[in-house]
Amino acid sequence: MPAGRIAVLIGPRGKTKARIERETKTKIEIDSRSGEISVDGKDGEKQHVAENIVKAIGRGFAPQKAMQLLHEDTTMSVIKLRDLLGKSEKAIKQKKARIIGSGGQVRNRIEKDTNCSVSIFGNTVAVIGRFDEIENAEYVINSILEGANISTAFEMLKEKKMEEKKFEL
């Protein structure tokens, strides 16, 4: 867990940590010096959910957005920019800027068009949503990362959604 995110995980007067523990019936231990977090619980599925909420907060999501992971049909995907772009900090910074857009416009549109929450933090892009929604968000994000024009990436997403609707009929 990045050091700057530990306070967010704990929350004001410990409320965020306490809510995660209560909702998932787990116990969260935090070593604030090392950033090590351990999550223990008797129910493996609920423990996994708590671990994902902690991970989401660590990836830059606000606690209320990370709590979406409490819903059974909601998951998180993390795109590691170094895996796609290599070690060039300049390339990573440029691609992150494209995904965010001026004043956050591109990220906001990705969220609106895919019904997902998106966080660009460190060298990752994380997405929270339902499986099919995440697939659409990753599609547009990867198109942008591969160099597609922003408007083209959204047009391709629109076409992809229309194609999927044809299969539903």
C-alpha positions in Angstrom: 0.0 0.0 0.0 1.5 3.4 -1.0 2.2 5.3 2.2 0.0 8.2 1.2 -3.0 6.0 0.9 -2.8 4.4 4.4 -4.6 7.4 6.0 -7.4 7.1 3.3 -7.7 3.4 4.2 -8.0 4.1 7.9 -10.4 7.1 7.3 -11.4 9.8 9.8 -11.3 8.3 13.3 -10.9 4.9 11.8 -14.3 4.8 10.2 -13.3 3.5 6.7 -11.3 0.6 8.1 -14.0 -0.2 10.6 -16.7 -0.2 7.9 -14.7 -2.5 5.6 -14.2 -4.9 8.6 -17.8 -4.7 9.5 -19.2 -5.2 6.0 -16.8 -8.1 5.2 -16.5 -9.6 8.7 -12.7 -9.4 8.6 -9.9 -7.9 10.6 -7.5 -5.5 8.9 -4.0 -5.0 10.4 -1.9 -2.1 9.1 1.8 -1.6 9.6 2.0 2.2 8.9 5.8 2.1 8.7 6.2 -0.6 6.0 2.8 -0.2 4.3 2.1 -3.9 4.9 -1.6 -4.7 5.2 -3.0 -8.1 6.3 -6.6 -9.1 6.0 -7.9 -12.0 8.0 -11.4 -13.5 8.0 -13.2 -16.8 8.4 -15.1 -16.5 5.1 -12.6 -16.7 2.2 -14.9 -15.0 -0.2 -15.5 -12.0 2.1 -11.8 -11.9 2.9 -11.1 -11.6 -0.8 -13.6 -8.8 -1.1 -12.0 -6.9 1.7 -8.5 -7.4 0.1 -9.9 -6.0 -3.1 -11.4 -3.0 -1.4 -8.0 -2.4 0.3 -6.3 -2.8 -3.1 -8.7 -0.4 -4.7 -8.1 2.3 -2.1 -4.3 1.7 -2.6 -4.8 2.2 -6.4 -6.3 5.7 -5.8 -10.1 5.1 -5.5 -12.0 7.0 -2.9 -13.4 4.6 -0.2 -17.0 5.1 -1.3 -16.1 4.0 -4.9 -13.9 1.1 -3.5 -17.0 -0.1 -1.5 -18.7 -0.8 -4.8 -16.7 -4.1 -4.6 -19.1 -5.2 -1.9 -21.6 -5.9 -4.7 -21.4 -9.5 -5.9 -21.5 -8.6 -9.6 -18.7 -5.9 -9.3 -15.0 -6.4 -9.7 -11.8 -4.5 -10.3 -9.3 -4.7 -13.1 -5.8 -3.1 -12.9 -3.9 -2.2 -16.1 -0.2 -2.0 -15.4 1.2 0.7 -17.6 4.8 -0.6 -17.3 3.7 -3.9 -18.8 2.4 -2.2 -21.9 4.7 0.8 -22.2 8.0 -0.3 -20.7 10.0 1.6 -18.2 9.9 5.0 -19.9 8.5 7.5 -17.3 7.9 10.0 -20.1 5.8 7.5 -22.1 3.8 6.5 -19.0 3.2 10.2 -18.1 2.0 11.0 -21.6 -0.4 8.1 -21.8 -1.8 8.8 -18.3 -2.4 12.4 -19.5 -4.3 11.1 -22.5 -6.5 8.9 -20.4 -7.2 11.7 -17.9 -7.7 14.4 -20.6 -8.0 18.1 -20.0 -9.6 18.7 -16.7 -10.4 15.0 -16.4 -12.8 15.1 -19.4 -11.6 11.8 -21.0 -11.6 9.9 -17.7 -15.1 11.3 -16.9 -16.4 10.2 -20.4 -14.9 6.7 -19.9 -16.8 6.5 -16.6 -20.0 7.8 -18.1 -19.9 5.7 -21.3 -19.0 2.5 -19.5 -20.7 2.9 -16.1 -17.4 2.2 -14.4 -15.2 4.1 -11.9 -11.7 4.8 -13.2 -8.5 5.7 -11.2 -5.2 6.6 -12.7 -2.6 6.3 -9.9 1.1 5.7 -10.0 1.8 3.4 -13.0 -1.6 1.9 -13.1 -5.1 2.5 -14.5 -7.7 0.7 -12.3 -11.4 0.1 -13.2 -14.3 -0.9 -11.0 -17.5 -2.1 -12.5 -19.5 -5.1 -13.7 -17.6 -7.6 -15.8 -19.1 -6.4 -19.1 -18.7 -2.8 -18.2 -15.0 -3.3 -17.3 -14.5 -5.0 -20.7 -15.8 -1.9 -22.4 -13.7 0.5 -20.2 -10.6 -1.6 -20.9 -11.4 -1.5 -24.6 -11.4 2.3 -24.8 -8.5 2.7 -22.4 -6.3 0.2 -24.4 -7.3 1.9 -27.7 -6.1 5.2 -26.2 -2.9 3.6 -24.9 -2.2 2.1 -28.3 -2.4 5.7 -29.8 -5.9 5.9 -31.1 -7.4 9.4 -31.4 -9.6 10.0 -28.4 -12.8 10.6 -30.5 -12.0 7.5 -32.6 -11.6 5.4 -29.4 -15.0 6.4 -28.2 -16.5 5.8 -31.7 -15.0 2.3 -31.7 -16.6 1.7 -28.3 -19.9 2.9 -29.6 -19.7 0.5 -32.5 -18.6 -2.4 -30.2 -21.7 -1.8 -28.0 -23.9 -1.8 -31.0 -22.4 -5.1 -32.2 -23.0 -6.6 -28.7 -26.6 -5.5 -28.8 -27.1 -7.3 -32.1 -26.0 -10.5 -30.5 -28.5 -10.0 -27.6 -31.4 -9.7 -30.0 
